[in-house]
Amino acid sequence: MYWQNLLNETMERFNNLSKETPETFKGFSVMGQAAKTEGQLSEKTKEFIALGIAVTTKCESCIGFHMKSLVRLGATREQVTEALAMISYMGGGPAISYSAKALEAFDEFSS
């Protein structure tokens, strides 16, 4: 339940900030929709890319959001662990720590 609680708290903070900066959030939303649009890469592939960035930048809420999307898109545990192995390889020790957190998020969201 940790990961869903983290996302709920993050969304509450986003809502508070968006009231003060509505144009910023509107622009971010438009950019996100455009970036996720299926093209040569599937949305799932793009979410794996986003997960790699989230892990290597140590953004826990980002890990949660992108892992939740990967579960929604049908990513398997095997696909996730394979991606996390590559992310860990490229990011070193800190990425291994955050990859372990990401796997925990996968397990929570897929249960």
C-alpha positions in Angstrom: 0.0 0.0 0.0 3.0 2.3 0.3 3.2 3.0 -3.4 -0.5 3.8 -3.9 -0.3 6.1 -0.8 2.7 7.8 -2.2 0.9 8.5 -5.5 -2.2 9.7 -3.6 -0.1 12.2 -1.6 1.8 13.3 -4.7 -1.4 13.9 -6.6 -2.7 16.0 -3.6 0.5 18.1 -3.8 0.2 18.4 -7.6 -3.4 19.6 -7.2 -2.3 22.3 -4.7 0.5 23.5 -6.9 -1.6 23.4 -10.1 -4.0 25.9 -8.5 -1.1 28.3 -8.3 0.4 27.4 -11.6 -2.4 26.2 -13.9 -0.7 27.1 -17.2 2.4 25.1 -16.2 0.3 22.0 -15.5 -1.7 22.5 -18.6 1.5 22.6 -20.7 2.9 19.5 -18.9 -0.3 17.6 -19.5 -0.2 18.4 -23.2 3.4 17.5 -23.5 2.8 14.2 -21.7 -0.1 13.3 -24.0 2.0 14.0 -27.1 5.0 12.0 -25.8 2.8 8.9 -24.9 1.1 8.8 -28.3 1.8 5.5 -30.1 4.1 5.9 -33.1 7.2 3.9 -34.0 7.4 3.1 -30.2 4.5 1.6 -28.3 3.2 3.4 -25.2 4.6 0.5 -23.1 8.1 0.9 -24.6 7.9 4.6 -23.8 6.9 3.8 -20.2 9.9 1.6 -19.9 12.1 4.5 -21.0 10.4 6.7 -18.5 10.9 4.1 -15.8 14.7 4.1 -16.6 14.8 7.9 -16.2 12.7 7.8 -13.0 15.0 5.2 -11.4 18.3 6.9 -12.4 17.0 10.3 -11.2 15.8 8.7 -7.9 12.3 10.0 -8.3 10.1 7.7 -6.2 6.8 9.2 -7.2 7.9 9.0 -10.9 8.8 5.3 -10.4 5.3 4.8 -8.9 3.4 6.6 -11.7 5.4 4.9 -14.5 5.2 1.4 -12.9 1.5 1.8 -12.4 1.2 2.6 -16.1 3.4 -0.4 -17.0 1.1 -2.7 -15.0 -1.9 -1.1 -16.8 -0.3 -1.7 -20.2 0.3 -5.4 -19.4 4.0 -5.5 -18.6 5.1 -8.8 -17.1 7.4 -9.2 -14.1 9.9 -10.7 -16.4 9.9 -7.7 -18.7 10.1 -5.4 -15.7 13.1 -7.3 -14.2 14.9 -7.4 -17.5 14.5 -3.6 -17.9 15.6 -3.1 -14.3 18.7 -5.1 -15.0 19.7 -2.8 -17.8 18.8 0.3 -15.8 20.9 -1.0 -12.9 23.8 -1.7 -15.2 23.8 1.8 -16.7 23.1 3.6 -13.4 25.3 1.6 -11.0 24.8 1.2 -7.3 22.1 3.9 -6.8 20.1 2.6 -9.7 20.2 -0.9 -8.1 18.7 0.5 -4.9 15.9 2.3 -6.8 15.4 -0.7 -9.1 14.6 -2.8 -6.1 12.1 -0.1 -5.1 10.6 -0.2 -8.6 10.2 -4.0 -8.4 8.4 -3.5 -5.1 6.0 -1.0 -6.8 5.4 -3.5 -9.6 4.5 -6.2 -7.1 2.1 -3.9 -5.2 0.4 -2.6 -8.4 0.0 -6.0 -10.0 -1.4 -7.7 -6.9 
